[in-house]
Amino acid sequence: MQSRITNPAGLFPDAMQALLALSSAVEKTGLSPILSGLVHLRISQVNGCSVCVDLGWRQLKKAGEKDERLFAVSAWHDAPYFTEGERAALALAEAATRVADRPDPVPDDVWNEAALHFSERELAALTLSIALTNVWNRLNITTRQVAGEWLKSAAAKEWAENHAIAS
């Protein structure tokens, strides 16, 4: 497998810096890194972004996540390993990712369930995290970035050291 082109954000330093700044801002919100990681992994699975699935499980594993939860993220609806708050976040992430799948992409019941578990600031952080993951997924999918290739670069090694990613 070979990518079509270099990741577009990598070709434009200002774009990459903007995306990394948004990522840093989301990390500083206080949203649980495990929750954010589970949401990132699920969105990436839904979108079929092999690069982000690869990075996602590595990040969660380095953060101490258990294998049974990593393996069950794609079946979170039926797996007993997730809290009610995590389920609400995963449901919100799926709804906000699959916006073309139904007339009301993020129905009130999905939002209201998330609002039972998260403050307004946490919902804002979660929403930004969902949007950012979707941006990365779309860049990687469109240009057919190859899972594992980015991890070999010097930039990835530097980024990974600052973001708890296992290489």
N, C-alpha and C positions, 0 to 999 in steps of 0.2 A: 504494500500500500504506500502511496506517496501523496503528499499534500499538493493541492493545486497551486497555491502560492504561499508565501510566508503569511502568518496571521496578520490581517490588516492593521491591527493595533500595533504590531511590532514594526510595521513600516512607517508609522507616523508617531514619533516620540510624544507629541502633545496628546494624541489620543490615548496612548498607553499610560501616560502620566495621569490623565483624567480618570481612567478606569481604575488605576491603582489608588488614586486619591479617594475615589468613592469606596473602594474596598476597605481602605484604611479607616474611613469615616464610619462605615458599618461595623467594623471590628471594635471601634471605640465606643459604640452605643451601649455596651454591656450585655448585648444579646448573647446567650450561651453559645460558645463555640461548637458544642456538641449539637445543639438544636440547629444552628446555622449550617453545620456540616451535613446533618441528616436531610435538611431541606435542599441543600445544594446537590447532594447525591440523588435524591428522588427526582428533582427537576431534570437533572442531567440524564437520568434513566428514561424519563418520559420523552425527552427530546432526542435521545439517541446520540448524545455527545460523548464519545469514547474518551476523549481527552479529559473532560471534567469528571466522568465516572472514575477514571483512573486516579486523578488527583484527589477526588473526593474520598474514596475509601482509604487512600494513603494518609490523608490528613486526619480522618477520624481514627484510624488505627494508631497513629502516633499520639493522639490525644487520649488514648486508652479505651476506645470503644471496643465492645465485645464483638467477636465474629458473628454470633447468632443474630445480633441486631443489624450488622452490616449486610449479612446475607438476606435478611428479611425486609429490608427497606422497600423493595419492589412489591412486597405483599403486605405492607403495613396494615391494610384494612383488616386482615385476618390473623395477623401475628400478635401474640400476647406480650411482646417485648417492649411496647411503647406506652408512655404515659398518655393521659387524656390531653394534656397540653401539647405534647409532640404530635399526637393524632390531629389535633386542631390545626397545628402549623402545617403539617403535611397536606391536609385537605385544602387549606388556603393556598399552599404552593401549587398543588395540582390545578386548582381552579384558575389561579392567576396565570398559569402557564398554558392551559388549554383553552384560551379565550375564544377560539372559533368553534368550539365543540357544542355550545348551547347558546340560546338567545340571551340568557342572563349569566354571563361568564362567572361571576363571583356572587352567587346568590346570598341573600340575607342570612340564611341558616348557617352557611359556611363562615361568613364574616362574624356573625353573632357568637358562634361557638368559639372562634379564636378570641374574640373580645372577652369571653368569660375567663380566659387563661392568661391574657396578656394586657398590660397597660397600653395606653395610647402611644407612648414612646416605643414600647416593645413592638407594637403592631407596625409602627412606622419603620423601625429597624428591620423587621421581618419583611415588610413590603419592599424596602430598598434591596435587601438581600436577594429576594426572589427576582426582582427586576435585573439586578446585576448578573445573577447566574444565567438568566435567559439571554442577556447580551453576549456573554462569553460563549454560551452554547451556540448561538446563531453564527457568531464569527467562526468558531471552530468547525461547525457542521458545513457551512457554505463553502469553506475553503478546504474541506476534508483534511483537517489537521490530524496527525497520527498520534494515537495514544502512546506515551512513553518517549516520543521524540523530543518534545520540549524539555523534558526532565534532564536530558543530556547536555543542554546548553549551560553556559556560564551564568547567564541571566536567571535561569531557572534555579540553579543552585543557590544563588544569592537570595532570590525571592523565597525559596523553600526554607532557608535558615531563619528568615524573618516571619514565616507563617506556619511553622510547625509541620511542615510536609516531610514525610519520609521519602527519601529518594531511593 
